[in-house]
């Protein structure tokens, strides 16, 4: 992944200020597939392994136009990544909780936020059109096992590799959960990685929206290249690089200016990351 920064707010209602700080600095929060791939690319002592993360990925529940109750998993931009939209969902009703934390008017009993119906419909349409990174699963068939693949948003081979690597780091301890968010209206929350007790790791789709946040920020200018939807383009550059090594003369002739420039960008981002770590 290209240059990154870490943004966090470990106080109650930390998600909105964290998203605001991230955007103000010119970054966007990484989606779950990006977090998984970054972990696979880095040593176990890297910050990406040492911390839990609030991903940009969404897990939402609601009904289709046919009335079927479904869960939507989205590794693409959505309404809850907009601080103003999420801020309205988390609007305080000034009723103090026994712990001193204010209760939220628009949160369900289990901490999910009321999700905009129009954007929920948009995500359903994207899934129907085959948009990469958007999944719709009937609630009655959704299980925690889905969190290992669909919520991670990576390929089966990447998922298997990650399971091996994470066990080397954390041992057999594993947390893997989601909250049932049955509601008349669409509700949703962000998916967390590694938000577990003790020496364990896992994916959590049931964290309260009024809780703490820590995001792995990716340069916003690199969004198209680094987002899950941009993987095909990056793979194209990687294929040209492999071809260049195998047959330099032929590959150079086939590499047009646009792809050459894109390849140079990928290489420069990699070198910048290496320099940043020194």
C-alpha positions, -999 to 999 in steps of 0.1 A, spaced: 0 0 0 11 36 -6 19 62 21 -3 59 51 -11 76 84 -29 65 115 -59 84 129 -76 76 162 -100 88 189 -102 65 218 -130 84 236 -167 76 233 -182 87 199 -147 85 184 -157 75 148 -169 109 135 -138 129 147 -115 102 134 -131 103 100 -130 141 100 -93 142 109 -85 116 83 -102 135 55 -88 169 66 -53 154 63 -60 142 28 -65 105 36 -93 80 35 -98 50 59 -87 16 45 -114 -10 37 -112 -45 52 -96 -61 22 -68 -35 22 -61 -41 59 -59 -79 53 -36 -74 23 -14 -49 42 -10 -73 71 0 -100 46 26 -77 31 42 -66 64 62 -83 92 45 -92 124 61 -63 143 46 -37 119 19 -14 133 -7 -30 110 -4 -62 131 1 -45 164 -32 -26 165 -69 -32 161 -86 -12 133 -119 4 124 -122 -4 87 -142 16 62 -162 -15 53 -199 -16 62 -222 -43 75 -258 -33 73 -292 -50 76 -325 -42 59 -351 -54 35 -350 -57 -3 -379 -44 -24 -393 -79 -23 -393 -78 15 -364 -102 20 -344 -94 51 -307 -93 41 -273 -83 53 -252 -60 30 -214 -61 32 -198 -32 14 -161 -26 7 -169 5 -13 -178 41 -3 -210 44 16 -231 68 37 -215 61 70 -181 72 57 -194 108 55 -189 125 89 -219 148 85 -242 118 78 -229 97 106 -229 127 129 -266 131 124 -271 94 132 -251 98 164 -269 130 175 -271 131 213 -304 133 231 -286 146 262 -298 117 284 -268 107 305 -259 71 308 -250 56 342 -213 55 330 -213 91 320 -216 84 283 -245 100 266 -271 77 250 -277 81 213 -312 87 200 -307 70 167 -288 39 178 -306 5 182 -304 -14 215 -273 -32 202 -255 -1 190 -262 -1 152 -271 32 135 -301 39 113 -288 37 78 -302 59 50 -327 40 30 -317 56 -3 -281 45 1 -291 10 12 -311 7 -20 -280 20 -39 -259 -8 -24 -285 -34 -32 -285 -22 -68 -246 -23 -70 -247 -59 -58 -273 -68 -84 -251 -53 -111 -222 -74 -99 -202 -45 -84 -169 -58 -69 -168 -55 -31 -206 -54 -25 -223 -86 -11 -259 -93 -2 -267 -123 19 -302 -134 32 -303 -130 69 -315 -165 75 -284 -180 58 -258 -155 72 -234 -171 97 -203 -161 114 -184 -182 89 -193 -155 63 -171 -131 82 -140 -150 72 -145 -145 35 -171 -120 25 -165 -95 53 -128 -98 47 -134 -92 10 -103 -111 -2 -98 -141 -24 -100 -176 -9 -63 -181 -13 -56 -148 5 -80 -158 33 -62 -191 38 -28 -174 39 -41 -148 63 -54 -175 87 -19 -191 88 -1 -158 93 -24 -145 120 -21 -177 140 17 -173 139 12 -139 155 -17 -144 178 -18 -182 184 -51 -201 182 -71 -174 200 -98 -162 177 -128 -138 180 -154 -137 153 -187 -120 158 -216 -99 146 -247 -85 162 -282 -93 150 -295 -60 138 -331 -68 130 -351 -36 125 -379 -22 104 -355 3 88 -320 -3 75 -293 -2 102 -256 -6 100 -222 -2 115 -185 -3 105 -165 -36 106 -135 -38 130 -104 -59 127 -87 -73 158 -110 -56 183 -108 -86 207 -100 -93 244 -67 -108 253 -42 -123 228 -67 -129 201 -75 -116 166 -106 -116 145 -132 -96 127 -160 -79 146 -193 -67 130 -210 -58 162 -191 -28 177 -212 0 189 -212 31 166 -207 53 196 -174 36 206 -137 42 199 -121 44 165 -86 38 149 -83 39 111 -54 31 88 -55 61 65 -45 58 29 -37 88 7 -69 100 -8 -51 108 -41 -44 71 -43 -79 59 -37 -86 46 -72 -53 27 -73 -54 14 -37 -91 7 -32 -105 -28 -35 -121 -18 -68 -87 -7 -82 -71 -41 -77 -76 -51 -114 -57 -20 -126 -28 -26 -102 -27 -63 -112 -24 -51 -148 7 -31 -139 21 -61 -120 16 -83 -150 35 -58 -172 63 -57 -147 65 -96 -147 65 -95 -185 93 -69 -184 115 -93 -164 107 -122 -186 113 -105 -220 124 -69 -216 126 -59 -253 91 -72 -261 75 -59 -229 89 -23 -234 75 -22 -269 40 -32 -256 41 -8 -226 23 24 -237 30 57 -220 -1 56 -197 7 21 -183 44 30 -180 35 61 -159 12 40 -137 39 14 -132 63 41 -122 37 54 -97 33 20 -81 71 16 -78 76 51 -64 49 45 -38 66 13 -27 100 31 -24 84 59 -4 69 34 20 103 18 24 119 52 32 91 61 56 99 29 76 136 37 80 
